[in-house]
Amino acid sequence: MDLKFARTDIDAKPKKVELSKIEASVEKDDSIIFYFDRENSHKDLLELQDYFEAKGKSFYMSEVKYGLADNDYIYQVHIMK
């Protein structure tokens, strides 16, 4: 499963990240927050949630609006041990 981090510039393309890199970051820290781009499907993020909850982690996801348009949002994911 490849996910895309939130873009840091409005004209930039989102950077892809593999599940193994996300998992390595989670194992390194007790609590970590990721920001994912709106181009990710909600289904993929729910699969990510199932993956980490099966490993006994707490997973919280929310949409963060940063503008007035309907497509001005990113996903915030907080994973804890």
Distance bins in CASP14 RR format, pairs under 12 A and 6 or more apart:
PFRMAT RR
TARGET T0000
AUTHOR 0000-0000-0000
RMODE 2
METHOD distances of the structure
MODEL  1
1 16 0 0 0 0 0 1 0 0 0 0 0
1 17 0 0 0 0 1 0 0 0 0 0 0
1 18 1 0 0 1 0 0 0 0 0 0 0
1 19 1 0 1 0 0 0 0 0 0 0 0
1 20 0 0 0 0 1 0 0 0 0 0 0
1 21 0 0 0 0 0 1 0 0 0 0 0
1 22 0 0 0 0 1 0 0 0 0 0 0
1 23 0 0 0 0 0 1 0 0 0 0 0
1 36 0 0 0 0 0 1 0 0 0 0 0
1 40 0 0 0 0 1 0 0 0 0 0 0
1 41 0 0 0 0 0 1 0 0 0 0 0
1 43 0 0 0 0 0 1 0 0 0 0 0
1 44 1 0 0 1 0 0 0 0 0 0 0
1 45 0 0 0 0 1 0 0 0 0 0 0
1 46 0 0 0 0 0 1 0 0 0 0 0
1 47 1 0 0 1 0 0 0 0 0 0 0
1 48 1 0 0 1 0 0 0 0 0 0 0
1 49 0 0 0 0 0 1 0 0 0 0 0
1 50 0 0 0 0 0 1 0 0 0 0 0
1 51 0 0 0 0 1 0 0 0 0 0 0
1 52 0 0 0 0 0 1 0 0 0 0 0
2 14 0 0 0 0 0 1 0 0 0 0 0
2 15 0 0 0 0 0 1 0 0 0 0 0
2 16 1 0 1 0 0 0 0 0 0 0 0
2 17 1 0 0 1 0 0 0 0 0 0 0
2 18 1 0 1 0 0 0 0 0 0 0 0
2 19 1 0 0 1 0 0 0 0 0 0 0
2 20 0 0 0 0 0 1 0 0 0 0 0
2 21 0 0 0 0 0 1 0 0 0 0 0
2 22 0 0 0 0 0 1 0 0 0 0 0
2 36 0 0 0 0 0 1 0 0 0 0 0
2 37 0 0 0 0 0 1 0 0 0 0 0
2 39 0 0 0 0 0 1 0 0 0 0 0
2 40 0 0 0 0 1 0 0 0 0 0 0
2 41 0 0 0 0 0 1 0 0 0 0 0
2 44 0 0 0 0 1 0 0 0 0 0 0
2 47 0 0 0 0 0 1 0 0 0 0 0
2 48 0 0 0 0 0 1 0 0 0 0 0
3 14 0 0 0 0 1 0 0 0 0 0 0
3 15 0 0 0 0 1 0 0 0 0 0 0
3 16 1 0 0 1 0 0 0 0 0 0 0
3 17 1 0 1 0 0 0 0 0 0 0 0
3 18 0 0 0 0 1 0 0 0 0 0 0
3 19 1 0 0 1 0 0 0 0 0 0 0
3 20 0 0 0 0 0 1 0 0 0 0 0
3 21 0 0 0 0 1 0 0 0 0 0 0
3 22 1 0 0 1 0 0 0 0 0 0 0
3 23 0 0 0 0 0 1 0 0 0 0 0
3 34 0 0 0 0 1 0 0 0 0 0 0
3 35 0 0 0 0 0 1 0 0 0 0 0
3 36 1 0 1 0 0 0 0 0 0 0 0
3 37 0 0 0 0 1 0 0 0 0 0 0
3 38 0 0 0 0 0 1 0 0 0 0 0
3 39 0 0 0 0 1 0 0 0 0 0 0
3 40 1 0 1 0 0 0 0 0 0 0 0
3 41 0 0 0 0 1 0 0 0 0 0 0
3 42 0 0 0 0 0 1 0 0 0 0 0
3 43 0 0 0 0 0 1 0 0 0 0 0
3 44 1 0 0 1 0 0 0 0 0 0 0
3 45 1 0 0 1 0 0 0 0 0 0 0
3 46 0 0 0 0 0 1 0 0 0 0 0
3 47 0 0 0 0 1 0 0 0 0 0 0
3 48 1 0 0 1 0 0 0 0 0 0 0
3 49 0 0 0 0 0 1 0 0 0 0 0
3 51 0 0 0 0 0 1 0 0 0 0 0
3 61 0 0 0 0 0 1 0 0 0 0 0
3 74 0 0 0 0 0 1 0 0 0 0 0
3 75 0 0 0 0 1 0 0 0 0 0 0
3 77 0 0 0 0 1 0 0 0 0 0 0
4 12 0 0 0 0 0 1 0 0 0 0 0
4 13 0 0 0 0 1 0 0 0 0 0 0
4 14 1 1 0 0 0 0 0 0 0 0 0
4 15 1 0 0 1 0 0 0 0 0 0 0
4 16 1 0 1 0 0 0 0 0 0 0 0
4 17 1 0 0 1 0 0 0 0 0 0 0
4 18 0 0 0 0 0 1 0 0 0 0 0
4 22 0 0 0 0 0 1 0 0 0 0 0
4 34 0 0 0 0 0 1 0 0 0 0 0
4 35 0 0 0 0 0 1 0 0 0 0 0
4 36 1 0 0 1 0 0 0 0 0 0 0
4 37 1 0 1 0 0 0 0 0 0 0 0
4 38 0 0 0 0 1 0 0 0 0 0 0
4 39 1 0 1 0 0 0 0 0 0 0 0
4 40 1 0 1 0 0 0 0 0 0 0 0
4 41 0 0 0 0 0 1 0 0 0 0 0
4 44 0 0 0 0 1 0 0 0 0 0 0
4 45 0 0 0 0 0 1 0 0 0 0 0
4 74 0 0 0 0 0 1 0 0 0 0 0
4 75 0 0 0 0 1 0 0 0 0 0 0
5 12 0 0 0 0 0 1 0 0 0 0 0
5 13 0 0 0 0 0 1 0 0 0 0 0
5 14 1 0 1 0 0 0 0 0 0 0 0
5 15 1 0 1 0 0 0 0 0 0 0 0
5 16 1 0 0 1 0 0 0 0 0 0 0
5 17 1 0 1 0 0 0 0 0 0 0 0
5 18 0 0 0 0 0 1 0 0 0 0 0
5 21 0 0 0 0 0 1 0 0 0 0 0
5 22 0 0 0 0 1 0 0 0 0 0 0
5 25 0 0 0 0 0 1 0 0 0 0 0
5 33 0 0 0 0 0 1 0 0 0 0 0
5 34 1 0 0 1 0 0 0 0 0 0 0
5 35 1 0 0 1 0 0 0 0 0 0 0
5 36 1 0 0 1 0 0 0 0 0 0 0
5 37 1 0 0 1 0 0 0 0 0 0 0
5 38 0 0 0 0 0 1 0 0 0 0 0
5 39 0 0 0 0 0 1 0 0 0 0 0
5 40 0 0 0 0 1 0 0 0 0 0 0
5 74 0 0 0 0 1 0 0 0 0 0 0
5 75 0 0 0 0 0 1 0 0 0 0 0
5 76 0 0 0 0 0 1 0 0 0 0 0
5 77 0 0 0 0 0 1 0 0 0 0 0
6 12 0 0 0 0 0 1 0 0 0 0 0
6 13 0 0 0 0 0 1 0 0 0 0 0
6 14 1 0 0 1 0 0 0 0 0 0 0
6 15 0 0 0 0 1 0 0 0 0 0 0
6 17 0 0 0 0 0 1 0 0 0 0 0
6 33 0 0 0 0 0 1 0 0 0 0 0
6 34 0 0 0 0 1 0 0 0 0 0 0
6 35 1 1 0 0 0 0 0 0 0 0 0
6 36 1 0 1 0 0 0 0 0 0 0 0
6 37 1 0 1 0 0 0 0 0 0 0 0
6 38 0 0 0 0 1 0 0 0 0 0 0
6 39 0 0 0 0 1 0 0 0 0 0 0
6 40 0 0 0 0 1 0 0 0 0 0 0
6 63 0 0 0 0 0 1 0 0 0 0 0
6 64 0 0 0 0 1 0 0 0 0 0 0
6 66 0 0 0 0 1 0 0 0 0 0 0
6 72 0 0 0 0 0 1 0 0 0 0 0
6 73 0 0 0 0 1 0 0 0 0 0 0
6 74 1 0 1 0 0 0 0 0 0 0 0
6 75 1 0 0 1 0 0 0 0 0 0 0
6 76 0 0 0 0 1 0 0 0 0 0 0
6 77 0 0 0 0 0 1 0 0 0 0 0
7 13 1 0 0 1 0 0 0 0 0 0 0
7 14 1 0 1 0 0 0 0 0 0 0 0
7 15 1 0 0 1 0 0 0 0 0 0 0
7 16 0 0 0 0 0 1 0 0 0 0 0
7 35 0 0 0 0 1 0 0 0 0 0 0
7 36 0 0 0 0 0 1 0 0 0 0 0
7 37 1 0 1 0 0 0 0 0 0 0 0
7 38 0 0 0 0 1 0 0 0 0 0 0
7 39 0 0 0 0 1 0 0 0 0 0 0
7 40 0 0 0 0 0 1 0 0 0 0 0
7 66 0 0 0 0 0 1 0 0 0 0 0
7 72 0 0 0 0 0 1 0 0 0 0 0
7 74 0 0 0 0 1 0 0 0 0 0 0
8 14 0 0 0 0 1 0 0 0 0 0 0
8 15 0 0 0 0 1 0 0 0 0 0 0
8 35 0 0 0 0 1 0 0 0 0 0 0
8 37 0 0 0 0 0 1 0 0 0 0 0
8 74 0 0 0 0 0 1 0 0 0 0 0
9 15 0 0 0 0 0 1 0 0 0 0 0
9 37 0 0 0 0 0 1 0 0 0 0 0
10 37 0 0 0 0 0 1 0 0 0 0 0
10 66 0 0 0 0 0 1 0 0 0 0 0
10 67 0 0 0 0 0 1 0 0 0 0 0
10 69 0 0 0 0 0 1 0 0 0 0 0
10 71 0 0 0 0 0 1 0 0 0 0 0
10 72 0 0 0 0 1 0 0 0 0 0 0
12 37 0 0 0 0 0 1 0 0 0 0 0
13 37 0 0 0 0 1 0 0 0 0 0 0
13 39 0 0 0 0 1 0 0 0 0 0 0
14 35 0 0 0 0 0 1 0 0 0 0 0
14 36 0 0 0 0 1 0 0 0 0 0 0
14 37 1 1 0 0 0 0 0 0 0 0 0
14 38 0 0 0 0 1 0 0 0 0 0 0
14 39 1 0 1 0 0 0 0 0 0 0 0
14 40 0 0 0 0 1 0 0 0 0 0 0
14 74 0 0 0 0 1 0 0 0 0 0 0
14 75 0 0 0 0 0 1 0 0 0 0 0
15 21 0 0 0 0 0 1 0 0 0 0 0
15 34 0 0 0 0 0 1 0 0 0 0 0
15 35 0 0 0 0 0 1 0 0 0 0 0
15 36 0 0 0 0 0 1 0 0 0 0 0
15 37 0 0 0 0 1 0 0 0 0 0 0
15 39 0 0 0 0 0 1 0 0 0 0 0
15 40 0 0 0 0 0 1 0 0 0 0 0
16 22 0 0 0 0 0 1 0 0 0 0 0
16 36 0 0 0 0 0 1 0 0 0 0 0
16 37 0 0 0 0 1 0 0 0 0 0 0
16 39 0 0 0 0 0 1 0 0 0 0 0
16 40 0 0 0 0 0 1 0 0 0 0 0
16 44 0 0 0 0 0 1 0 0 0 0 0
17 23 0 0 0 0 0 1 0 0 0 0 0
17 24 0 0 0 0 0 1 0 0 0 0 0
17 25 0 0 0 0 1 0 0 0 0 0 0
17 34 0 0 0 0 1 0 0 0 0 0 0
17 35 0 0 0 0 0 1 0 0 0 0 0
17 36 0 0 0 0 1 0 0 0 0 0 0
17 37 0 0 0 0 0 1 0 0 0 0 0
17 40 0 0 0 0 0 1 0 0 0 0 0
17 44 0 0 0 0 0 1 0 0 0 0 0
17 48 0 0 0 0 0 1 0 0 0 0 0
17 77 0 0 0 0 0 1 0 0 0 0 0
18 24 0 0 0 0 1 0 0 0 0 0 0
18 25 0 0 0 0 0 1 0 0 0 0 0
18 48 0 0 0 0 0 1 0 0 0 0 0
19 25 0 0 0 0 0 1 0 0 0 0 0
19 26 0 0 0 0 0 1 0 0 0 0 0
19 34 0 0 0 0 0 1 0 0 0 0 0
19 44 0 0 0 0 0 1 0 0 0 0 0
19 45 0 0 0 0 0 1 0 0 0 0 0
19 47 0 0 0 0 1 0 0 0 0 0 0
19 48 1 0 0 1 0 0 0 0 0 0 0
19 50 0 0 0 0 0 1 0 0 0 0 0
19 51 1 0 0 1 0 0 0 0 0 0 0
19 52 0 0 0 0 1 0 0 0 0 0 0
19 55 0 0 0 0 0 1 0 0 0 0 0
20 26 0 0 0 0 0 1 0 0 0 0 0
20 27 0 0 0 0 0 1 0 0 0 0 0
20 51 0 0 0 0 0 1 0 0 0 0 0
21 27 0 0 0 0 0 1 0 0 0 0 0
21 28 0 0 0 0 0 1 0 0 0 0 0
21 32 0 0 0 0 0 1 0 0 0 0 0
21 34 0 0 0 0 0 1 0 0 0 0 0
22 28 0 0 0 0 0 1 0 0 0 0 0
22 29 0 0 0 0 0 1 0 0 0 0 0
22 32 0 0 0 0 1 0 0 0 0 0 0
22 33 0 0 0 0 0 1 0 0 0 0 0
22 34 1 0 0 1 0 0 0 0 0 0 0
22 36 0 0 0 0 1 0 0 0 0 0 0
22 44 0 0 0 0 0 1 0 0 0 0 0
22 45 0 0 0 0 0 1 0 0 0 0 0
22 48 1 0 0 1 0 0 0 0 0 0 0
22 49 0 0 0 0 0 1 0 0 0 0 0
22 51 0 0 0 0 1 0 0 0 0 0 0
22 52 0 0 0 0 1 0 0 0 0 0 0
22 55 0 0 0 0 0 1 0 0 0 0 0
22 57 0 0 0 0 0 1 0 0 0 0 0
22 59 0 0 0 0 0 1 0 0 0 0 0
22 77 0 0 0 0 1 0 0 0 0 0 0
22 79 0 0 0 0 1 0 0 0 0 0 0
23 29 0 0 0 0 0 1 0 0 0 0 0
23 32 0 0 0 0 0 1 0 0 0 0 0
23 34 0 0 0 0 0 1 0 0 0 0 0
23 48 0 0 0 0 0 1 0 0 0 0 0
23 51 0 0 0 0 1 0 0 0 0 0 0
23 52 0 0 0 0 1 0 0 0 0 0 0
23 54 0 0 0 0 0 1 0 0 0 0 0
23 55 0 0 0 0 1 0 0 0 0 0 0
23 57 0 0 0 0 1 0 0 0 0 0 0
23 79 0 0 0 0 1 0 0 0 0 0 0
24 32 0 0 0 0 0 1 0 0 0 0 0
25 31 0 0 0 0 0 1 0 0 0 0 0
25 32 1 0 1 0 0 0 0 0 0 0 0
25 33 0 0 0 0 0 1 0 0 0 0 0
25 34 1 0 0 1 0 0 0 0 0 0 0
25 52 0 0 0 0 0 1 0 0 0 0 0
25 77 0 0 0 0 0 1 0 0 0 0 0
25 79 0 0 0 0 1 0 0 0 0 0 0
26 32 1 0 1 0 0 0 0 0 0 0 0
26 33 0 0 0 0 0 1 0 0 0 0 0
26 34 0 0 0 0 1 0 0 0 0 0 0
26 48 0 0 0 0 0 1 0 0 0 0 0
26 51 0 0 0 0 0 1 0 0 0 0 0
26 52 1 0 0 1 0 0 0 0 0 0 0
26 55 0 0 0 0 1 0 0 0 0 0 0
26 56 0 0 0 0 0 1 0 0 0 0 0
26 57 1 0 0 1 0 0 0 0 0 0 0
26 58 0 0 0 0 0 1 0 0 0 0 0
26 59 0 0 0 0 1 0 0 0 0 0 0
26 77 0 0 0 0 0 1 0 0 0 0 0
26 78 0 0 0 0 0 1 0 0 0 0 0
26 79 1 0 1 0 0 0 0 0 0 0 0
26 80 0 0 0 0 1 0 0 0 0 0 0
26 81 0 0 0 0 1 0 0 0 0 0 0
27 52 0 0 0 0 0 1 0 0 0 0 0
27 55 0 0 0 0 1 0 0 0 0 0 0
27 57 0 0 0 0 1 0 0 0 0 0 0
27 79 0 0 0 0 0 1 0 0 0 0 0
27 81 0 0 0 0 1 0 0 0 0 0 0
28 79 0 0 0 0 0 1 0 0 0 0 0
28 81 0 0 0 0 0 1 0 0 0 0 0
29 57 0 0 0 0 0 1 0 0 0 0 0
29 78 0 0 0 0 0 1 0 0 0 0 0
29 79 0 0 0 0 1 0 0 0 0 0 0
29 80 0 0 0 0 1 0 0 0 0 0 0
29 81 0 0 0 0 1 0 0 0 0 0 0
30 57 0 0 0 0 0 1 0 0 0 0 0
30 58 0 0 0 0 0 1 0 0 0 0 0
30 78 0 0 0 0 0 1 0 0 0 0 0
30 79 0 0 0 0 1 0 0 0 0 0 0
30 80 1 0 0 1 0 0 0 0 0 0 0
30 81 1 0 1 0 0 0 0 0 0 0 0
31 57 0 0 0 0 1 0 0 0 0 0 0
31 58 0 0 0 0 1 0 0 0 0 0 0
31 59 0 0 0 0 0 1 0 0 0 0 0
31 60 0 0 0 0 0 1 0 0 0 0 0
31 77 0 0 0 0 0 1 0 0 0 0 0
31 78 1 0 0 1 0 0 0 0 0 0 0
31 79 1 0 0 1 0 0 0 0 0 0 0
31 80 1 0 1 0 0 0 0 0 0 0 0
31 81 1 0 0 1 0 0 0 0 0 0 0
32 52 0 0 0 0 0 1 0 0 0 0 0
32 57 0 0 0 0 0 1 0 0 0 0 0
32 58 0 0 0 0 0 1 0 0 0 0 0
32 59 0 0 0 0 0 1 0 0 0 0 0
32 60 0 0 0 0 0 1 0 0 0 0 0
32 76 0 0 0 0 0 1 0 0 0 0 0
32 77 0 0 0 0 1 0 0 0 0 0 0
32 78 1 0 0 1 0 0 0 0 0 0 0
32 79 1 0 1 0 0 0 0 0 0 0 0
32 80 1 0 0 1 0 0 0 0 0 0 0
32 81 0 0 0 0 1 0 0 0 0 0 0
33 59 0 0 0 0 0 1 0 0 0 0 0
33 60 0 0 0 0 1 0 0 0 0 0 0
33 61 0 0 0 0 0 1 0 0 0 0 0
33 62 0 0 0 0 0 1 0 0 0 0 0
33 64 0 0 0 0 0 1 0 0 0 0 0
33 74 0 0 0 0 0 1 0 0 0 0 0
33 75 0 0 0 0 0 1 0 0 0 0 0
33 76 1 0 0 1 0 0 0 0 0 0 0
33 77 1 0 0 1 0 0 0 0 0 0 0
33 78 1 0 1 0 0 0 0 0 0 0 0
33 79 1 0 0 1 0 0 0 0 0 0 0
33 80 0 0 0 0 1 0 0 0 0 0 0
34 40 0 0 0 0 0 1 0 0 0 0 0
34 45 0 0 0 0 0 1 0 0 0 0 0
34 48 0 0 0 0 1 0 0 0 0 0 0
34 49 0 0 0 0 0 1 0 0 0 0 0
34 52 0 0 0 0 0 1 0 0 0 0 0
34 59 0 0 0 0 0 1 0 0 0 0 0
34 60 0 0 0 0 0 1 0 0 0 0 0
34 61 0 0 0 0 1 0 0 0 0 0 0
34 62 0 0 0 0 0 1 0 0 0 0 0
34 64 0 0 0 0 0 1 0 0 0 0 0
34 74 0 0 0 0 1 0 0 0 0 0 0
34 75 0 0 0 0 1 0 0 0 0 0 0
34 76 1 0 0 1 0 0 0 0 0 0 0
34 77 1 0 1 0 0 0 0 0 0 0 0
34 78 0 0 0 0 1 0 0 0 0 0 0
34 79 1 0 0 1 0 0 0 0 0 0 0
35 45 0 0 0 0 0 1 0 0 0 0 0
35 61 0 0 0 0 0 1 0 0 0 0 0
35 62 0 0 0 0 0 1 0 0 0 0 0
35 63 0 0 0 0 0 1 0 0 0 0 0
35 64 1 0 0 1 0 0 0 0 0 0 0
35 66 0 0 0 0 0 1 0 0 0 0 0
35 73 0 0 0 0 0 1 0 0 0 0 0
35 74 1 0 1 0 0 0 0 0 0 0 0
35 75 1 0 0 1 0 0 0 0 0 0 0
35 76 1 0 1 0 0 0 0 0 0 0 0
35 77 1 0 0 1 0 0 0 0 0 0 0
35 78 0 0 0 0 0 1 0 0 0 0 0
36 42 0 0 0 0 0 1 0 0 0 0 0
36 44 0 0 0 0 1 0 0 0 0 0 0
36 45 1 0 0 1 0 0 0 0 0 0 0
36 48 0 0 0 0 1 0 0 0 0 0 0
36 49 0 0 0 0 0 1 0 0 0 0 0
36 61 0 0 0 0 1 0 0 0 0 0 0
36 62 0 0 0 0 0 1 0 0 0 0 0
36 63 0 0 0 0 0 1 0 0 0 0 0
36 64 0 0 0 0 0 1 0 0 0 0 0
36 73 0 0 0 0 0 1 0 0 0 0 0
36 74 1 0 0 1 0 0 0 0 0 0 0
36 75 1 0 1 0 0 0 0 0 0 0 0
36 76 0 0 0 0 1 0 0 0 0 0 0
36 77 1 0 0 1 0 0 0 0 0 0 0
36 78 0 0 0 0 0 1 0 0 0 0 0
36 79 0 0 0 0 0 1 0 0 0 0 0
37 44 0 0 0 0 0 1 0 0 0 0 0
37 45 0 0 0 0 0 1 0 0 0 0 0
37 63 0 0 0 0 0 1 0 0 0 0 0
37 64 0 0 0 0 0 1 0 0 0 0 0
37 66 0 0 0 0 0 1 0 0 0 0 0
37 71 0 0 0 0 0 1 0 0 0 0 0
37 72 0 0 0 0 0 1 0 0 0 0 0
37 73 0 0 0 0 1 0 0 0 0 0 0
37 74 1 0 0 1 0 0 0 0 0 0 0
37 75 1 0 0 1 0 0 0 0 0 0 0
37 76 0 0 0 0 0 1 0 0 0 0 0
37 77 0 0 0 0 0 1 0 0 0 0 0
38 45 0 0 0 0 0 1 0 0 0 0 0
38 63 0 0 0 0 1 0 0 0 0 0 0
38 64 0 0 0 0 0 1 0 0 0 0 0
38 65 0 0 0 0 0 1 0 0 0 0 0
38 66 0 0 0 0 0 1 0 0 0 0 0
38 67 0 0 0 0 0 1 0 0 0 0 0
38 69 0 0 0 0 0 1 0 0 0 0 0
38 70 0 0 0 0 0 1 0 0 0 0 0
38 71 1 0 0 1 0 0 0 0 0 0 0
38 72 0 0 0 0 1 0 0 0 0 0 0
38 73 1 0 1 0 0 0 0 0 0 0 0
38 74 1 0 0 1 0 0 0 0 0 0 0
38 75 1 0 0 1 0 0 0 0 0 0 0
38 76 0 0 0 0 0 1 0 0 0 0 0
39 45 0 0 0 0 0 1 0 0 0 0 0
39 71 0 0 0 0 0 1 0 0 0 0 0
39 73 0 0 0 0 0 1 0 0 0 0 0
39 74 0 0 0 0 1 0 0 0 0 0 0
39 75 0 0 0 0 0 1 0 0 0 0 0
40 46 0 0 0 0 0 1 0 0 0 0 0
40 47 0 0 0 0 0 1 0 0 0 0 0
40 48 0 0 0 0 1 0 0 0 0 0 0
40 61 0 0 0 0 0 1 0 0 0 0 0
40 63 0 0 0 0 0 1 0 0 0 0 0
40 73 0 0 0 0 0 1 0 0 0 0 0
40 74 0 0 0 0 1 0 0 0 0 0 0
40 75 1 0 0 1 0 0 0 0 0 0 0
40 77 0 0 0 0 1 0 0 0 0 0 0
41 47 0 0 0 0 1 0 0 0 0 0 0
41 48 0 0 0 0 0 1 0 0 0 0 0
41 75 0 0 0 0 0 1 0 0 0 0 0
42 48 0 0 0 0 0 1 0 0 0 0 0
42 49 0 0 0 0 0 1 0 0 0 0 0
42 61 0 0 0 0 1 0 0 0 0 0 0
42 63 0 0 0 0 1 0 0 0 0 0 0
42 73 0 0 0 0 0 1 0 0 0 0 0
42 75 0 0 0 0 1 0 0 0 0 0 0
42 77 0 0 0 0 0 1 0 0 0 0 0
43 49 0 0 0 0 0 1 0 0 0 0 0
43 50 0 0 0 0 0 1 0 0 0 0 0
44 50 0 0 0 0 0 1 0 0 0 0 0
44 51 0 0 0 0 0 1 0 0 0 0 0
44 61 0 0 0 0 0 1 0 0 0 0 0
44 75 0 0 0 0 0 1 0 0 0 0 0
44 77 0 0 0 0 0 1 0 0 0 0 0
45 51 0 0 0 0 0 1 0 0 0 0 0
45 52 0 0 0 0 0 1 0 0 0 0 0
45 59 0 0 0 0 1 0 0 0 0 0 0
45 60 0 0 0 0 0 1 0 0 0 0 0
45 61 1 0 0 1 0 0 0 0 0 0 0
45 62 0 0 0 0 0 1 0 0 0 0 0
45 63 0 0 0 0 0 1 0 0 0 0 0
45 74 0 0 0 0 0 1 0 0 0 0 0
45 75 1 0 1 0 0 0 0 0 0 0 0
45 76 0 0 0 0 0 1 0 0 0 0 0
45 77 1 0 0 1 0 0 0 0 0 0 0
45 79 0 0 0 0 0 1 0 0 0 0 0
46 52 0 0 0 0 0 1 0 0 0 0 0
46 53 0 0 0 0 0 1 0 0 0 0 0
46 59 0 0 0 0 1 0 0 0 0 0 0
46 61 0 0 0 0 1 0 0 0 0 0 0
46 75 0 0 0 0 0 1 0 0 0 0 0
46 77 0 0 0 0 0 1 0 0 0 0 0
47 53 0 0 0 0 0 1 0 0 0 0 0
47 54 0 0 0 0 0 1 0 0 0 0 0
47 59 0 0 0 0 0 1 0 0 0 0 0
47 61 0 0 0 0 0 1 0 0 0 0 0
48 54 0 0 0 0 0 1 0 0 0 0 0
48 55 0 0 0 0 0 1 0 0 0 0 0
48 57 0 0 0 0 0 1 0 0 0 0 0
48 59 1 0 0 1 0 0 0 0 0 0 0
48 60 0 0 0 0 0 1 0 0 0 0 0
48 61 0 0 0 0 1 0 0 0 0 0 0
48 75 0 0 0 0 1 0 0 0 0 0 0
48 77 1 0 0 1 0 0 0 0 0 0 0
48 79 0 0 0 0 1 0 0 0 0 0 0
49 55 0 0 0 0 0 1 0 0 0 0 0
49 56 0 0 0 0 0 1 0 0 0 0 0
49 57 0 0 0 0 1 0 0 0 0 0 0
49 58 0 0 0 0 0 1 0 0 0 0 0
49 59 1 0 1 0 0 0 0 0 0 0 0
49 60 0 0 0 0 1 0 0 0 0 0 0
49 61 1 0 0 1 0 0 0 0 0 0 0
49 62 0 0 0 0 0 1 0 0 0 0 0
49 75 0 0 0 0 0 1 0 0 0 0 0
49 77 0 0 0 0 1 0 0 0 0 0 0
49 78 0 0 0 0 0 1 0 0 0 0 0
49 79 0 0 0 0 1 0 0 0 0 0 0
50 56 0 0 0 0 0 1 0 0 0 0 0
50 57 0 0 0 0 0 1 0 0 0 0 0
50 59 0 0 0 0 1 0 0 0 0 0 0
50 61 0 0 0 0 0 1 0 0 0 0 0
51 57 0 0 0 0 1 0 0 0 0 0 0
51 59 0 0 0 0 1 0 0 0 0 0 0
51 77 0 0 0 0 0 1 0 0 0 0 0
51 79 0 0 0 0 0 1 0 0 0 0 0
52 58 0 0 0 0 1 0 0 0 0 0 0
52 59 1 0 1 0 0 0 0 0 0 0 0
52 60 0 0 0 0 0 1 0 0 0 0 0
52 61 0 0 0 0 0 1 0 0 0 0 0
52 77 0 0 0 0 1 0 0 0 0 0 0
52 78 0 0 0 0 0 1 0 0 0 0 0
52 79 1 0 1 0 0 0 0 0 0 0 0
52 80 0 0 0 0 1 0 0 0 0 0 0
52 81 0 0 0 0 0 1 0 0 0 0 0
53 59 1 0 1 0 0 0 0 0 0 0 0
53 60 0 0 0 0 0 1 0 0 0 0 0
53 61 0 0 0 0 0 1 0 0 0 0 0
53 79 0 0 0 0 1 0 0 0 0 0 0
53 80 0 0 0 0 0 1 0 0 0 0 0
55 79 0 0 0 0 1 0 0 0 0 0 0
55 80 0 0 0 0 0 1 0 0 0 0 0
55 81 0 0 0 0 1 0 0 0 0 0 0
56 79 0 0 0 0 0 1 0 0 0 0 0
56 80 0 0 0 0 1 0 0 0 0 0 0
56 81 0 0 0 0 1 0 0 0 0 0 0
57 77 0 0 0 0 0 1 0 0 0 0 0
57 78 0 0 0 0 0 1 0 0 0 0 0
57 79 1 0 1 0 0 0 0 0 0 0 0
57 80 1 0 0 1 0 0 0 0 0 0 0
57 81 1 0 0 1 0 0 0 0 0 0 0
58 77 0 0 0 0 0 1 0 0 0 0 0
58 78 0 0 0 0 1 0 0 0 0 0 0
58 79 1 0 0 1 0 0 0 0 0 0 0
58 80 1 0 1 0 0 0 0 0 0 0 0
58 81 1 0 0 1 0 0 0 0 0 0 0
59 75 0 0 0 0 0 1 0 0 0 0 0
59 76 0 0 0 0 0 1 0 0 0 0 0
59 77 1 0 0 1 0 0 0 0 0 0 0
59 78 1 0 0 1 0 0 0 0 0 0 0
59 79 1 0 1 0 0 0 0 0 0 0 0
59 80 0 0 0 0 1 0 0 0 0 0 0
59 81 0 0 0 0 0 1 0 0 0 0 0
60 75 0 0 0 0 0 1 0 0 0 0 0
60 76 0 0 0 0 1 0 0 0 0 0 0
60 77 1 0 0 1 0 0 0 0 0 0 0
60 78 1 0 1 0 0 0 0 0 0 0 0
60 79 1 0 0 1 0 0 0 0 0 0 0
60 80 0 0 0 0 1 0 0 0 0 0 0
61 74 0 0 0 0 0 1 0 0 0 0 0
61 75 1 0 0 1 0 0 0 0 0 0 0
61 76 1 0 0 1 0 0 0 0 0 0 0
61 77 1 0 1 0 0 0 0 0 0 0 0
61 78 1 0 0 1 0 0 0 0 0 0 0
61 79 0 0 0 0 1 0 0 0 0 0 0
62 73 0 0 0 0 1 0 0 0 0 0 0
62 74 0 0 0 0 1 0 0 0 0 0 0
62 75 1 0 0 1 0 0 0 0 0 0 0
62 76 1 0 1 0 0 0 0 0 0 0 0
62 77 0 0 0 0 1 0 0 0 0 0 0
62 78 0 0 0 0 1 0 0 0 0 0 0
63 70 0 0 0 0 0 1 0 0 0 0 0
63 71 0 0 0 0 0 1 0 0 0 0 0
63 72 0 0 0 0 0 1 0 0 0 0 0
63 73 1 0 1 0 0 0 0 0 0 0 0
63 74 1 0 0 1 0 0 0 0 0 0 0
63 75 1 0 0 1 0 0 0 0 0 0 0
63 76 1 0 0 1 0 0 0 0 0 0 0
63 77 0 0 0 0 0 1 0 0 0 0 0
64 72 0 0 0 0 1 0 0 0 0 0 0
64 73 1 0 0 1 0 0 0 0 0 0 0
64 74 1 0 1 0 0 0 0 0 0 0 0
64 75 1 0 0 1 0 0 0 0 0 0 0
64 76 1 0 1 0 0 0 0 0 0 0 0
64 77 0 0 0 0 0 1 0 0 0 0 0
64 78 0 0 0 0 0 1 0 0 0 0 0
65 71 0 0 0 0 1 0 0 0 0 0 0
65 72 1 0 0 1 0 0 0 0 0 0 0
65 73 1 0 1 0 0 0 0 0 0 0 0
65 74 0 0 0 0 1 0 0 0 0 0 0
65 75 0 0 0 0 0 1 0 0 0 0 0
65 76 0 0 0 0 0 1 0 0 0 0 0
66 72 1 0 1 0 0 0 0 0 0 0 0
66 73 1 0 0 1 0 0 0 0 0 0 0
66 74 1 0 0 1 0 0 0 0 0 0 0
66 75 0 0 0 0 0 1 0 0 0 0 0
66 76 0 0 0 0 0 1 0 0 0 0 0
67 73 1 0 0 1 0 0 0 0 0 0 0
67 74 0 0 0 0 0 1 0 0 0 0 0
END
